[in-house]
């Protein structure tokens, strides 16, 4: 999952789109809270995954040069 940068980017964008959708809709509070947490987890996992992607790619490139 960490090496699939485009998947991580799509996950982050989907989380942002979900949060934008939730800000425009009226629904019951429990469902809105649950979906907000899902959106936040999607965004955070995408961002953390992209940082790990950079770290792993740099580590592999450095080991290949040695």
C-alpha positions as CSV (number, residue, x, y, z in Angstrom):
1,X,0.0,0.0,0.0
2,X,2.8,2.4,0.8
3,X,4.4,2.0,-2.7
4,X,1.1,2.8,-4.5
5,X,1.4,6.6,-4.4
6,X,-1.6,7.2,-6.8
7,X,-3.8,5.0,-4.5
8,X,-2.8,7.1,-1.5
9,X,-3.5,10.3,-3.4
10,X,-6.9,9.0,-4.4
11,X,-7.6,8.0,-0.8
12,X,-6.8,11.5,0.4
13,X,-8.9,13.1,-2.3
14,X,-11.8,10.8,-1.6
15,X,-11.6,11.8,2.1
16,X,-11.7,15.4,1.2
17,X,-14.6,14.9,-1.1
18,X,-16.5,13.0,1.6
19,X,-15.9,15.8,4.1
20,X,-17.1,18.4,1.5
21,X,-20.2,16.3,0.9
22,X,-20.9,16.0,4.6
23,X,-20.7,19.8,5.1
24,X,-23.5,20.3,2.5
25,X,-25.9,17.7,3.7
26,X,-28.4,17.4,6.5
27,X,-28.5,14.0,8.3
28,X,-28.9,12.6,11.7
29,X,-26.1,13.5,14.1
30,X,-24.8,10.0,14.8
31,X,-24.4,9.2,11.1
32,X,-22.8,12.5,10.4
33,X,-20.2,12.0,13.3
34,X,-19.5,8.5,12.1
35,X,-19.0,9.5,8.5
36,X,-16.8,12.5,9.6
37,X,-14.5,10.1,11.5
38,X,-14.3,7.9,8.4
39,X,-13.4,10.9,6.3
40,X,-10.7,12.0,8.7
41,X,-9.2,8.6,8.9
42,X,-9.1,8.4,5.0
43,X,-7.4,11.8,4.9
44,X,-4.9,11.0,7.6
45,X,-4.0,7.6,6.3
46,X,-3.4,9.0,2.9
47,X,-1.1,11.7,4.2
48,X,0.8,9.3,6.5
49,X,1.1,6.8,3.6
50,X,2.5,9.5,1.3
51,X,5.1,10.4,3.9
52,X,6.0,6.7,4.3
53,X,6.1,6.3,0.5
54,X,8.8,9.0,0.3
55,X,10.8,7.5,3.1
56,X,10.7,4.0,1.6
57,X,11.6,5.2,-1.9
58,X,14.5,7.2,-0.5
59,X,15.7,4.2,1.6
60,X,15.6,1.9,-1.4
61,X,17.3,4.4,-3.7
62,X,20.1,4.9,-1.1
63,X,20.6,1.1,-0.7
64,X,20.7,0.6,-4.4
65,X,23.6,3.2,-4.8
66,X,25.7,1.4,-2.2
